Amino acid sequence: MVQNDLMEKETHIMSEIRFQSKYDSNSCMNHLVELQRKYPFIKLNVIGTSLLGTPIYELSVGEGVKKIHWNGSFHANEWITTPLLLKSLERFCHAIAEDILIDEDYAQSIYHQTKLSVVPMVNPDGVDLFHHGSSVAGMYKPVVEKINNQYKHVTFTSWKANIRGVDLNNQFPAHWEIEQKRKPLLPSFRDFPGYYPLSEPESRAMYQLSIQHSFDRVLAFHSQGEVIYYGYNQAEPSRSKEVVEDFQRISGYLPIRTIDSHAGYKDWYIQHFKKEAYTVEVGKGINPLPWSTFNYQEKQVSRICMRSLCL
């Protein structure tokens, strides 16, 4: 595949920006600044702030009418999706700068036909809590410590929620009330959908960004399972099946139309816009995925990301 050739040729170039196993919100911010310095055609926007006031960044690349969106780290202990996405973005930007072929299209042609939006870290407070513990939780330190003590957790490696115990991917107005009835009733390290939809600033930022741009295709990266969910209540466009099968061909990830789950970002997006939306579950095993698997996961993610721009 031409796409594989692109990844092989870029190995020495991509190593200029170093990744690390404690990839927190500060690492992400520094990485974004470096990416924009290296590729000035990247536009960097702040779409909102977290509960602790951390900026939630969006990167925008391209001038076209086709609108594609990627996001990562909705869940704290799935933080590896952030550097995975940014590595894919860096590959794309390098390809634009050199006008390299991606599949059958030159990157500069894709740049002029497509506008890519990337929110690499939806849940910065949760990611920081995962890496550094309650010392970074500010006014929510008693909350997170109470939750951890309740579940007899010593560390925050199981934490998926935001800094006050709300699961951001159970926050969207797509039959939210179903999840409310069967998920935890109080703040928790995972699964608590909040007291009402879009109660959290992080989920509202994603909602408002999506309403503003009405992307043609969105990919939400989570972990783990090596599967791609592509439907919701039979509201997805017929093209979704064809696209997800193409993703399967290049990555090996298994397409799954739907499961008994509601109120996720992908669920709401399909229900509201009747457009393509995919939840990509990266890797296999348990969360958090081991950092040692990064290079392997990055190849799979990059294949899916690059293909999402070309279809």
MINU-26420 format. One record per residue (C-alpha): residue in three letters; x, y, z; residue number from 1. Coordinates in Angstrom, 3 decimals, padded with zeros to 6 digits. Layout:
<sites>
+------+----------+----------+----------+------+
| zafi |       px |       py |       pz | segu |
+------+----------+----------+----------+------+
|  ALA |        X |        Y |        Z |  NUM |
...
+------+----------+----------+----------+------+
</sites>
This chain:
<sites>
+------+----------+----------+----------+------+
| zafi |       px |       py |       pz | segu |
+------+----------+----------+----------+------+
|  MET |  000.000 |  000.000 |  000.000 |    1 |
|  VAL |  001.183 |  003.542 | -000.743 |    2 |
|  GLN |  000.050 |  004.498 |  002.718 |    3 |
|  ASN |  002.457 |  001.983 |  004.294 |    4 |
|  ASP |  005.278 |  003.325 |  002.150 |    5 |
|  LEU |  004.529 |  006.810 |  003.482 |    6 |
|  MET |  004.839 |  005.606 |  007.078 |    7 |
|  GLU |  008.130 |  003.831 |  006.387 |    8 |
|  LYS |  009.663 |  006.878 |  004.678 |    9 |
|  GLU |  008.730 |  009.149 |  007.562 |   10 |
|  THR |  010.337 |  007.231 |  010.422 |   11 |
|  HIS |  013.344 |  009.522 |  010.820 |   12 |
|  ILE |  011.262 |  012.682 |  010.401 |   13 |
|  MET |  008.576 |  011.701 |  012.884 |   14 |
|  SER |  011.120 |  011.122 |  015.658 |   15 |
|  GLU |  011.744 |  014.873 |  016.033 |   16 |
|  ILE |  008.844 |  015.159 |  018.487 |   17 |
|  ARG |  009.342 |  012.795 |  021.406 |   18 |
|  PHE |  006.495 |  010.937 |  023.058 |   19 |
|  GLN |  006.535 |  009.812 |  026.649 |   20 |
|  SER |  004.691 |  007.353 |  028.825 |   21 |
|  LYS |  003.372 |  010.127 |  031.113 |   22 |
|  TYR |  001.628 |  012.064 |  028.376 |   23 |
|  ASP | -000.464 |  014.612 |  030.282 |   24 |
|  SER | -002.205 |  017.862 |  029.309 |   25 |
|  ASN |  001.050 |  019.819 |  029.528 |   26 |
|  SER |  002.796 |  017.326 |  027.233 |   27 |
|  CYS | -000.086 |  017.692 |  024.817 |   28 |
|  MET |  000.054 |  021.493 |  024.866 |   29 |
|  ASN |  003.809 |  021.494 |  024.234 |   30 |
|  HIS |  003.332 |  019.033 |  021.405 |   31 |
|  LEU |  000.656 |  021.227 |  019.787 |   32 |
|  VAL |  002.894 |  024.291 |  019.961 |   33 |
|  GLU |  005.740 |  022.346 |  018.357 |   34 |
|  LEU |  003.480 |  020.985 |  015.634 |   35 |
|  GLN |  002.222 |  024.459 |  014.783 |   36 |
|  ARG |  005.783 |  025.798 |  014.720 |   37 |
|  LYS |  006.823 |  023.030 |  012.367 |   38 |
|  TYR |  003.702 |  023.253 |  010.177 |   39 |
|  PRO |  002.381 |  026.852 |  010.216 |   40 |
|  PHE | -000.697 |  025.890 |  008.187 |   41 |
|  ILE | -002.102 |  024.222 |  011.336 |   42 |
|  LYS | -004.695 |  026.418 |  013.037 |   43 |
|  LEU | -004.924 |  026.035 |  016.797 |   44 |
|  ASN | -008.193 |  026.903 |  018.558 |   45 |
|  VAL | -009.500 |  026.662 |  022.112 |   46 |
|  ILE | -013.049 |  025.235 |  022.040 |   47 |
|  GLY | -013.623 |  025.341 |  025.792 |   48 |
|  THR | -012.052 |  024.726 |  029.166 |   49 |
|  SER | -012.227 |  021.836 |  031.594 |   50 |
|  LEU | -013.567 |  022.044 |  035.133 |   51 |
|  LEU | -010.074 |  022.969 |  036.329 |   52 |
|  GLY | -009.715 |  025.601 |  033.627 |   53 |
|  THR | -007.425 |  023.621 |  031.311 |   54 |
|  PRO | -007.890 |  024.610 |  027.654 |   55 |
|  ILE | -009.469 |  022.036 |  025.341 |   56 |
|  TYR | -007.686 |  022.432 |  022.025 |   57 |
|  GLU | -008.804 |  021.837 |  018.477 |   58 |
|  LEU | -006.386 |  021.709 |  015.558 |   59 |
|  SER | -007.640 |  022.479 |  012.077 |   60 |
|  VAL | -005.872 |  021.583 |  008.826 |   61 |
|  GLY | -007.131 |  022.108 |  005.296 |   62 |
|  GLU | -009.254 |  024.399 |  003.158 |   63 |
|  GLY | -011.810 |  022.058 |  001.613 |   64 |
|  VAL | -015.554 |  021.594 |  001.912 |   65 |
|  LYS | -015.387 |  017.964 |  003.103 |   66 |
|  LYS | -015.220 |  018.081 |  006.900 |   67 |
|  ILE | -013.570 |  015.286 |  008.896 |   68 |
|  HIS | -013.146 |  015.153 |  012.669 |   69 |
|  TRP | -011.002 |  013.007 |  014.992 |   70 |
|  ASN | -010.993 |  013.079 |  018.793 |   71 |
|  GLY | -009.308 |  011.208 |  021.633 |   72 |
|  SER | -009.072 |  010.874 |  025.424 |   73 |
|  PHE | -012.746 |  011.146 |  026.253 |   74 |
|  HIS | -011.727 |  008.709 |  028.975 |   75 |
|  ALA | -008.804 |  009.385 |  031.306 |   76 |
|  ASN | -007.189 |  005.945 |  031.279 |   77 |
|  GLU | -007.474 |  005.846 |  027.483 |   78 |
|  TRP | -005.018 |  008.756 |  027.240 |   79 |
|  ILE | -002.796 |  006.869 |  024.780 |   80 |
|  THR | -005.292 |  007.829 |  022.066 |   81 |
|  THR | -003.999 |  011.421 |  022.263 |   82 |
|  PRO | -000.393 |  010.807 |  021.163 |   83 |
|  LEU | -001.674 |  008.211 |  018.689 |   84 |
|  LEU | -003.891 |  010.815 |  017.032 |   85 |
|  LEU | -001.217 |  013.486 |  017.051 |   86 |
|  LYS |  001.236 |  011.099 |  015.428 |   87 |
|  SER | -001.317 |  010.556 |  012.649 |   88 |
|  LEU | -001.832 |  014.290 |  012.325 |   89 |
|  GLU |  001.913 |  014.801 |  012.113 |   90 |
|  ARG |  002.128 |  012.226 |  009.332 |   91 |
|  PHE | -000.580 |  014.058 |  007.408 |   92 |
|  CYS |  001.087 |  017.436 |  007.849 |   93 |
|  HIS |  004.451 |  016.063 |  006.728 |   94 |
|  ALA |  002.753 |  014.562 |  003.672 |   95 |
|  ILE |  001.211 |  017.973 |  002.877 |   96 |
|  ALA |  004.554 |  019.739 |  003.214 |   97 |
|  GLU |  006.224 |  017.225 |  000.872 |   98 |
|  ASP |  003.098 |  016.588 | -001.285 |   99 |
|  ILE |  003.394 |  012.845 | -000.772 |  100 |
|  LEU |  000.834 |  010.347 | -002.040 |  101 |
|  ILE | -001.671 |  009.096 |  000.525 |  102 |
|  ASP | -003.373 |  006.094 | -001.021 |  103 |
|  GLU | -004.122 |  007.404 | -004.526 |  104 |
|  ASP | -004.307 |  011.132 | -003.763 |  105 |
|  TYR | -001.563 |  013.661 | -003.263 |  106 |
|  ALA | -001.650 |  015.213 |  000.184 |  107 |
|  GLN | -001.909 |  018.788 | -001.072 |  108 |
|  SER | -004.978 |  017.808 | -003.098 |  109 |
|  ILE | -006.524 |  016.371 |  000.077 |  110 |
|  TYR | -005.592 |  019.600 |  001.888 |  111 |
|  HIS | -007.536 |  021.677 | -000.663 |  112 |
|  GLN | -010.525 |  019.314 | -000.708 |  113 |
|  THR | -010.815 |  018.527 |  002.988 |  114 |
|  LYS | -010.883 |  020.337 |  006.317 |  115 |
|  LEU | -009.683 |  018.198 |  009.202 |  116 |
|  SER | -010.588 |  018.971 |  012.813 |  117 |
|  VAL | -008.772 |  017.212 |  015.674 |  118 |
|  VAL | -009.527 |  017.453 |  019.400 |  119 |
|  PRO | -006.703 |  015.333 |  020.800 |  120 |
|  MET | -007.598 |  015.475 |  024.513 |  121 |
|  VAL | -011.259 |  015.914 |  025.423 |  122 |
|  ASN | -010.681 |  015.142 |  029.117 |  123 |
|  PRO | -007.440 |  016.871 |  030.199 |  124 |
|  ASP | -008.245 |  016.920 |  033.921 |  125 |
|  GLY | -008.943 |  013.196 |  033.942 |  126 |
|  VAL | -005.721 |  012.441 |  032.069 |  127 |
|  ASP | -003.712 |  014.539 |  034.535 |  128 |
|  LEU | -005.395 |  012.769 |  037.452 |  129 |
|  PHE | -004.483 |  009.403 |  035.944 |  130 |
|  HIS | -000.817 |  010.353 |  035.665 |  131 |
|  HIS | -000.250 |  012.489 |  038.763 |  132 |
|  GLY | -002.913 |  011.527 |  041.282 |  133 |
|  SER | -005.104 |  013.700 |  043.475 |  134 |
|  SER | -002.420 |  016.336 |  044.024 |  135 |
|  VAL | -003.505 |  017.897 |  040.706 |  136 |
|  ALA | -007.260 |  017.704 |  041.410 |  137 |
|  GLY | -007.546 |  021.151 |  042.997 |  138 |
|  MET | -010.904 |  021.711 |  044.650 |  139 |
|  TYR | -012.011 |  018.240 |  043.526 |  140 |
|  LYS | -009.322 |  016.440 |  045.525 |  141 |
|  PRO | -011.789 |  015.340 |  048.268 |  142 |
|  VAL | -014.189 |  014.095 |  045.569 |  143 |
|  VAL | -011.696 |  011.913 |  043.708 |  144 |
|  GLU | -010.153 |  010.563 |  046.909 |  145 |
|  LYS | -013.587 |  009.668 |  048.303 |  146 |
|  ILE | -014.465 |  007.810 |  045.104 |  147 |
|  ASN | -011.156 |  005.949 |  045.055 |  148 |
|  ASN | -011.493 |  004.983 |  048.714 |  149 |
|  GLN | -015.046 |  003.792 |  048.100 |  150 |
|  TYR | -013.834 |  001.378 |  045.418 |  151 |
|  LYS | -010.631 |  000.512 |  047.332 |  152 |
|  HIS | -008.463 |  001.803 |  044.486 |  153 |
|  VAL | -004.894 |  002.693 |  045.450 |  154 |
|  THR | -004.090 |  004.605 |  042.233 |  155 |
|  PHE | -006.120 |  006.293 |  039.503 |  156 |
|  THR | -005.268 |  003.841 |  036.719 |  157 |
|  SER | -008.926 |  002.725 |  036.495 |  158 |
|  TRP | -010.245 |  006.298 |  036.268 |  159 |
|  LYS | -012.254 |  007.065 |  033.102 |  160 |
|  ALA | -014.359 |  010.026 |  034.245 |  161 |
|  ASN | -013.655 |  013.739 |  034.372 |  162 |
|  ILE | -012.345 |  015.363 |  037.542 |  163 |
|  ARG | -015.693 |  015.268 |  039.352 |  164 |
|  GLY | -016.612 |  011.706 |  038.453 |  165 |
|  VAL | -018.766 |  012.144 |  035.341 |  166 |
|  ASP | -018.215 |  009.853 |  032.361 |  167 |
|  LEU | -018.006 |  012.271 |  029.428 |  168 |
|  ASN | -018.994 |  009.615 |  026.892 |  169 |
|  ASN | -022.284 |  009.030 |  028.726 |  170 |
|  GLN | -023.260 |  012.700 |  028.584 |  171 |
|  PHE | -024.891 |  013.192 |  025.200 |  172 |
|  PRO | -028.628 |  013.580 |  024.456 |  173 |
|  ALA | -029.184 |  010.242 |  022.742 |  174 |
|  HIS | -031.515 |  008.342 |  025.067 |  175 |
|  TRP | -029.469 |  009.583 |  028.003 |  176 |
|  GLU | -032.298 |  008.668 |  030.364 |  177 |
|  ILE | -031.751 |  004.965 |  029.644 |  178 |
|  GLU | -028.153 |  005.199 |  030.829 |  179 |
|  GLN | -029.190 |  007.272 |  033.830 |  180 |
|  LYS | -031.431 |  004.439 |  035.052 |  181 |
|  ARG | -028.871 |  001.677 |  034.741 |  182 |
|  LYS | -025.564 |  003.371 |  035.483 |  183 |
|  PRO | -024.207 |  004.681 |  038.829 |  184 |
|  LEU | -026.430 |  007.274 |  040.479 |  185 |
|  LEU | -023.546 |  009.213 |  041.983 |  186 |
|  PRO | -020.119 |  010.364 |  040.767 |  187 |
|  SER | -017.806 |  007.444 |  040.092 |  188 |
|  PHE | -014.485 |  006.591 |  038.479 |  189 |
|  ARG | -016.472 |  005.440 |  035.426 |  190 |
|  ASP | -019.974 |  005.216 |  033.914 |  191 |
|  PHE | -021.797 |  007.929 |  035.908 |  192 |
|  PRO | -023.692 |  009.890 |  033.196 |  193 |
|  GLY | -024.142 |  013.029 |  035.285 |  194 |
|  TYR | -027.379 |  014.472 |  036.610 |  195 |
|  TYR | -028.493 |  015.712 |  033.192 |  196 |
|  PRO | -027.112 |  015.641 |  029.619 |  197 |
|  LEU | -024.210 |  017.946 |  028.780 |  198 |
|  SER | -023.737 |  018.969 |  032.398 |  199 |
|  GLU | -019.953 |  019.020 |  031.987 |  200 |
|  PRO | -017.956 |  021.755 |  030.226 |  201 |
|  GLU | -015.911 |  019.161 |  028.343 |  202 |
|  SER | -018.932 |  017.423 |  026.811 |  203 |
|  ARG | -020.529 |  020.800 |  026.035 |  204 |
|  ALA | -017.386 |  021.889 |  024.197 |  205 |
|  MET | -017.599 |  018.813 |  021.960 |  206 |
|  TYR | -021.325 |  019.299 |  021.444 |  207 |
|  GLN | -020.947 |  022.958 |  020.468 |  208 |
|  LEU | -018.004 |  022.260 |  018.150 |  209 |
|  SER | -020.014 |  019.573 |  016.385 |  210 |
|  ILE | -023.134 |  021.719 |  016.045 |  211 |
|  GLN | -021.035 |  024.545 |  014.644 |  212 |
|  HIS | -019.293 |  022.455 |  011.981 |  213 |
|  SER | -021.632 |  019.520 |  011.229 |  214 |
|  PHE | -018.735 |  017.283 |  010.164 |  215 |
|  ASP | -019.292 |  014.813 |  007.348 |  216 |
|  ARG | -017.424 |  012.047 |  009.176 |  217 |
|  VAL | -016.287 |  011.776 |  012.797 |  218 |
|  LEU | -013.954 |  009.259 |  014.407 |  219 |
|  ALA | -013.858 |  009.034 |  018.209 |  220 |
|  PHE | -010.842 |  007.047 |  019.414 |  221 |
|  HIS | -011.105 |  004.954 |  022.566 |  222 |
|  SER | -009.451 |  001.790 |  023.839 |  223 |
|  GLN | -009.603 | -001.190 |  023.740 |  224 |
|  GLY | -010.920 | -004.106 |  021.634 |  225 |
|  GLU | -009.742 | -003.568 |  018.029 |  226 |
|  VAL | -013.334 | -003.014 |  016.945 |  227 |
|  ILE | -015.140 | -000.120 |  015.263 |  228 |
|  TYR | -018.734 |  000.729 |  016.197 |  229 |
|  TYR | -020.497 |  002.448 |  013.324 |  230 |
|  GLY | -024.272 |  002.501 |  013.910 |  231 |
|  TYR | -026.933 |  003.736 |  016.282 |  232 |
|  ASN | -030.643 |  002.867 |  016.257 |  233 |
|  GLN | -030.466 |  002.251 |  012.482 |  234 |
|  ALA | -029.995 |  006.004 |  011.952 |  235 |
|  GLU | -026.539 |  005.801 |  010.381 |  236 |
|  PRO | -026.208 |  006.467 |  006.617 |  237 |
|  SER | -025.917 |  003.398 |  004.391 |  238 |
|  ARG | -022.398 |  004.462 |  003.401 |  239 |
|  SER | -021.152 |  003.799 |  006.949 |  240 |
|  LYS | -021.076 |  000.039 |  006.368 |  241 |
|  GLU | -018.961 |  000.419 |  003.230 |  242 |
|  VAL | -016.558 |  002.804 |  004.965 |  243 |
|  VAL | -016.129 |  000.684 |  008.089 |  244 |
|  GLU | -015.446 | -002.387 |  005.973 |  245 |
|  ASP | -012.701 | -000.399 |  004.262 |  246 |
|  PHE | -011.286 |  000.483 |  007.676 |  247 |
|  GLN | -011.368 | -003.224 |  008.535 |  248 |
|  ARG | -009.476 | -004.104 |  005.367 |  249 |
|  ILE | -006.551 | -001.823 |  006.233 |  250 |
|  SER | -006.468 | -002.290 |  010.015 |  251 |
|  GLY | -008.014 | -005.655 |  010.841 |  252 |
|  TYR | -010.409 | -003.967 |  013.298 |  253 |
|  LEU | -013.785 | -005.712 |  013.410 |  254 |
|  PRO | -016.873 | -003.651 |  012.424 |  255 |
|  ILE | -019.761 | -003.813 |  014.900 |  256 |
|  ARG | -022.927 | -001.974 |  014.001 |  257 |
|  THR | -024.205 | -001.341 |  017.483 |  258 |
|  ILE | -024.429 | -002.595 |  021.049 |  259 |
|  ASP | -026.844 | -001.911 |  023.899 |  260 |
|  SER | -025.381 |  001.478 |  024.746 |  261 |
|  HIS | -026.640 |  005.057 |  024.560 |  262 |
|  ALA | -025.635 |  008.666 |  025.287 |  263 |
|  GLY | -022.180 |  008.383 |  023.706 |  264 |
|  TYR | -020.749 |  011.034 |  021.420 |  265 |
|  LYS | -020.976 |  008.725 |  018.394 |  266 |
|  ASP | -024.567 |  007.782 |  019.287 |  267 |
|  TRP | -025.688 |  011.389 |  019.516 |  268 |
|  TYR | -023.835 |  012.396 |  016.370 |  269 |
|  ILE | -025.546 |  009.747 |  014.265 |  270 |
|  GLN | -028.944 |  010.436 |  015.818 |  271 |
|  HIS | -028.690 |  014.203 |  015.420 |  272 |
|  PHE | -026.977 |  014.600 |  012.048 |  273 |
|  LYS | -027.710 |  011.253 |  010.325 |  274 |
|  LYS | -024.060 |  011.328 |  009.241 |  275 |
|  GLU | -021.118 |  008.953 |  009.578 |  276 |
|  ALA | -019.695 |  008.505 |  013.072 |  277 |
|  TYR | -017.370 |  005.788 |  014.339 |  278 |
|  THR | -016.058 |  004.749 |  017.728 |  279 |
|  VAL | -012.649 |  003.197 |  017.118 |  280 |
|  GLU | -011.497 |  000.965 |  019.974 |  281 |
|  VAL | -007.711 |  000.862 |  019.760 |  282 |
|  GLY | -005.681 | -002.143 |  020.870 |  283 |
|  LYS | -006.522 | -005.274 |  022.836 |  284 |
|  GLY | -006.140 | -006.137 |  026.475 |  285 |
|  ILE | -007.044 | -003.942 |  029.430 |  286 |
|  ASN | -006.978 | -000.202 |  030.001 |  287 |
|  PRO | -004.629 |  001.477 |  030.230 |  288 |
|  LEU | -002.959 | -000.074 |  027.203 |  289 |
|  PRO |  000.753 | -000.654 |  027.860 |  290 |
|  TRP |  002.973 |  002.113 |  026.529 |  291 |
|  SER |  005.147 | -000.600 |  024.981 |  292 |
|  THR |  002.383 | -001.221 |  022.426 |  293 |
|  PHE |  002.433 |  002.379 |  021.144 |  294 |
|  ASN |  004.367 |  001.761 |  017.930 |  295 |
|  TYR |  002.138 | -001.146 |  016.940 |  296 |
|  GLN | -001.071 |  000.742 |  017.759 |  297 |
|  GLU |  000.175 |  003.812 |  015.912 |  298 |
|  LYS |  000.422 |  001.954 |  012.621 |  299 |
|  GLN | -003.183 |  000.768 |  012.870 |  300 |
|  VAL | -004.490 |  004.173 |  013.919 |  301 |
|  SER | -002.579 |  005.986 |  011.176 |  302 |
|  ARG | -003.991 |  003.669 |  008.540 |  303 |
|  ILE | -007.534 |  004.387 |  009.695 |  304 |
|  CYS | -006.935 |  008.130 |  010.048 |  305 |
|  MET | -005.332 |  008.530 |  006.628 |  306 |
|  ARG | -008.039 |  006.464 |  004.999 |  307 |
|  SER | -010.739 |  008.587 |  006.649 |  308 |
|  LEU | -009.393 |  011.570 |  004.732 |  309 |
|  CYS | -009.403 |  009.838 |  001.353 |  310 |
|  LEU | -012.810 |  008.135 |  001.222 |  311 |
+------+----------+----------+----------+------+
</sites>
